[in-house]
Amino acid sequence: MAQITSELEPIAKLAYELAHKPHLHDVFESTHPQAFKDIVGLLSSPFYRWQPFGDREGSGSAQFAFLMDPSRNKWATAGNRAGKTVAGLMEDVGDCLHIDPVTKHWSDKYEHPPKIWVVSDTEETSINVIERTIVEQVLGTDESGFLWNFIDDKCQYTDKNGWSDHQIRFTNGAWIQVKFSTQKRNTFQGVRLDKVHHDEVQPRDVYGECVARLADTNGYFMGTMTPIYDEKAGKGIPWIYEDLYLVRDSKGISFHRWSMLENPYIPQEAKDRLMNQWDEDEVDARVYGMFVPIGVKLAFPTKLIRSFKQDVVDPEEKAQLMYDEEGNILLEAA
């Protein structure tokens, strides 16, 4: 593998060591004061302070499991306000910096500074969601913050217009280009990329073009979405369900699902208020990140169906088969 040279690399490695060996802080500060100052700056950045939530035992769950998944094509289907977008953007920026977003250890995932697309719905959502989240929750709004030292000086950001040309360039040559699907399919052609990140459900033809951009590099695709139906269709389930989710094993695609209720950073009162505002047939998708038909009248109310699912148990837990003296089969309560 080609050696990646960057002034961030030694700082990141030392930060990792000191974060796990706090008893060395005083010694290192007295012997290497400037390096210690840089490390403190790195450790105090939003990127470093952020930790994914979720169970860390076994294969894990929620944000943690999603980010630890090394699959070349992986998706997070999570509820609204479940932290899926910020988790994806943490990985995107971490990839550009060559730092693992979970362990914060120096990463050898890429042999060169990666070229990444993040695809949103419109220019407005690109600015207000993707680009603003990178500034406010990943880099930090204070442009004197440590990670801003690794953003190319030619890149300018404003709240109104986002990043200049919707592109974030890093000093090591990596970049993130924010695209939007309203630009139409032909604007997604002819580029070699190392990674593409779709935020929310994008059109099928745009997905096809983006996957093609990864062929030469054997790159990575990531999707973060709440499975809401296509508004043009008016109702139903996103195309991703039939084209990707149902055939995920044969296509080598992994899916991770978690609920808004698992997000520890949202007050319970806010969660309850959101759930009360959504229509009954939206709750499974908007809260739990489930593929369910929206805008389609079902034979039974959604709440009743959900209660049936919760009450289903293995028959062995409730009863057992036995034989009487004559050999007849009996079903007795456990």
N, C-alpha and C positions, 0 to 999 in steps of 0.2 A: 504494500500500500504506500502511496506517495505520502511523504511527511508534510503535514499542514503546519506552516509556520505562522504564528500570530502572537502578538504581545499579550493577548488575552489568555493563551494556553497556560503559561506558567502561573499566572494569577489564579486562574480557575482551579488548577490542580492544588495549589497551596490553600485556596479557600476551602476546598473539599476536605483537605487534611485537618485544617484548623477547626472547621465546623464539627469534626468528629473527635478532636483532641483539644478541648478548651483549656486544659491545664498548660498548654504551650503558648497561650496568647501573650502572657507577660514577657516571656523570654523572647519570643519572636518580635514583639513590638520594640523592645529595647535594642535588639541587634539589627533589625531591618525596619526602621520607622516608616519609610515611604511605601515599601511593599505592604506593610501592615495597613496603612491608610487606604491603599488601593483595594485590599481584600475586604476591609470594612465597608468600603463603598459598594463593592460587588455584592456582599452579603446583605446589604440594606436595600438593594433594588427590589422592586415588586416581583420580578422574575424569580429571584432567589428566595424571597420570603414566601412565595406561593407554594402550597403543597396540595396535591390532588386529594379529594376525599374518596372514601370507599374502603371496603374490607381489604386488608393486605395479606390475609391468610389464603393459602392455596392459590387458585388462579386469580383471586381478587375480585373486585366489583367496581362499578361506577367509573369515575375519572381515572382512578389508579389502574384498574385493569385495562382500560382503553389505551392509556399512554404506554403501558408496559408491553402491549401487544406489538410484536415486530412484523406483523403481516404486511405484505405489499399492497393490499387493498383492505382497508378496515373502515367500519362505519360506527358512529355513535348515534343511536336512535333514542333520544331522551326527551323528557318533557320540557315545556317552556320553563325558563329560569332554572334549568338543571345544571348549568355550567358547562355545557358541551362546547360552545363556541370558544370560550376563553381557554378551555383545555386544549382544543385544537390549535389555537394561536400561540399558546405557550410552547407547544411542540414545534410549530413553524419557526418561531424566533430562535428557539433552542437549536434547531437544525442549522440555522444560519450562523449561529455562534459556535456550533460544534459542542454544545453542552446539553446533556440529558436533562429533560424538564422535570424528571422525578428525582433522580439521584443527585443531580447537579454535578455529576462527574464529567470530565472531558470525554467526548463521544467520537468514535471512529465510524459512525454510521455512513458518512460520505467520504470519498477519497478526495474531494475537491469542494470548494464553496458552492453550495447548491443554488439552483435557479428554481424558484417556486411561484406557482400561481395560487391565489386564493380567489375563488369565484363566488360572488354574491348575486342577489337578484337584480338590483338596479344600482345606478351610481349613488343615489341617495342612501341606500342601505350600506353600500360600500363605505361611504364616508362616516355615517352615523353609527354603524355597528362594527365593521371590521377594523377600519383605520383608527377609529377613536378608541376601541378596546385595546389595540396594540399600544397606543400611547398611554392611556390611563391605567391599564391593569398589567401591562407587561414591562414596558420601558420605564414608566413613571412620567408624570407631567412636568417635572422639573428637568429642563434640558441641560442643567449642570450635573445631573445624576450620572453615575459611573457608566452605565450601559450606553448612554448617548455618545460617549467617546468612540464607540464602534459603529456609529451611524455616519455615513458619508456626509460631509459638510454641504454638498450640493443638494441634499434632500431637505426640503422645507415642509413644515407642517403648520396648518392653521385649523382651528375648529370648524370654520365654515367650509373650506375646500378640501380638507384632508391633506394627504401627502401630495407633493407636486408630481403630476403625471400618474398619481395613484401607485407610486413605486417607492419602496424602501430599500435603499442600497446600504450595504455594510462595508466597512473598510477592508475586509478580507476578500471582497469581490462577490460575495453572496448577495442575492436580492429576492425580494418578495414583490410581485406585481399583482395588484388587486384588480380583478376583472369583474364584469357583470354580464349576466346572460342576455340582457336586453341588447348587447352589442351584436347578437346573432352569431350563428355557427361559423360563418366564414372568417370571423376575426379570431377564431381559436385554432387556426391551421398554421402549419409550417414552422413550428418552434420545437426544439428539443428541450425537455424539462427534466428535472430530477424529482419533482413532487408537485402534485395538484391537490388542493384542499377545496372541496365544495362545502359551503356553509348553507344549510337548508336545501330543499329539493330543487334541483336545476333540471332543465329540459333534457330528455333522453339523448337528443342529437348532440347537445353540448357535452354531455358526459362521454359520449363516444369519441368526440374529437379530443377531449382532454386525456383520455386513456391512451389514445394513439400517440400523444406527445411524450409519453413515458417509455415507449417501446425501445428506443435506442439506448437508453440508460438503465433499463430495468428498474424504473423509478417507483415511487410510492404514491398511492392514491389514498386520500382520507376524506371521509364524509362526516359532517356533523349536522344533524337535522332533527326536527320534530316532524313526524310523518303526517303532515296535513295535506289534504287533497289539493289537486291542481285547480285553482280558481276558475280557469277557462273551461274546465270540464264541468264545474259546478258541484260535483259530489263524487264520492268514491274513495279509493285508496291510491296513494302515489304509485307511479309506474315502478318504482324501486322494489316494491313488494314482490311482484311477479317476475320481473327481469333479473333481480339480483338476490333478494332475500330467500325466496323459495329454492333457488338453485345455488345457494351460497357454498355448499360443500363441493359441488362439482366445479365451480369457478374459482375456488380458493379464496373466498371472501369471508371475512369475519365481521360479525355484528355484535355490538355491545349495547345493552339497554339498561337505563336506570330512570328513576322517577325524580320529579321535582321535589318530592317529599324527602328524598335522601340528601338534598342540599342543606348542609348545616348552617349556611350563612344567610338563609332567608328566614325571618321570624315566622313562627307558626301562624300568627294572626294574618300575616300577608299571604301565606299559603291558603288558608281557609277562605280569605276574601277572593282570591283568584278563582278558586274552585267553585265558589258560589256564583261567579259572574259568567262562567262558561256554560254553554248548552250541554244537556245531558250526554248527547252523542259525541261531544268533543273531549270529555274528561279523560277517557282512556288514552287518547293521542296526546293531548296538551299537558296532562299531568304525568302519565305513566310511559309516554313514548311508544305506545303500542300501535301497530298497524291495524286500524279499524275503519270500517266504512263511515264516512261523515256525510251528512246530508241525505242519507238513505234511510227510509222508514223500515225498521226491523219488526219481526213478528212479536218480539217481547221488548219491554223497556230495557235500556242499557244497564240501569242499576240492578234490575232483576237478573240479567245475564251475568253481571259481575258477581252478584251474591251466590249464584249457582256455582261459578268457578271457585269461589272461596270455600264453599261448603263441600266440594268434591273431595272424597278421601278414598284411599285404597280400601277395597272391601275387606281385605285381611285385617285391617285395623278395627273393624266393627263386628266381624263374625268369622267363624271357622267351620270347615266341613268336618263332620264326624260320622262314624258308622254305628248303628245300633247292633244289638245282639243278632239280629236276623240279616245283617248286611245291608240294610237300607241306609241311604245317604241322608244325613241330617245337617241342617244349617243352624248352628247355635250361636247366640250372641257371645262375643268375647268377654 
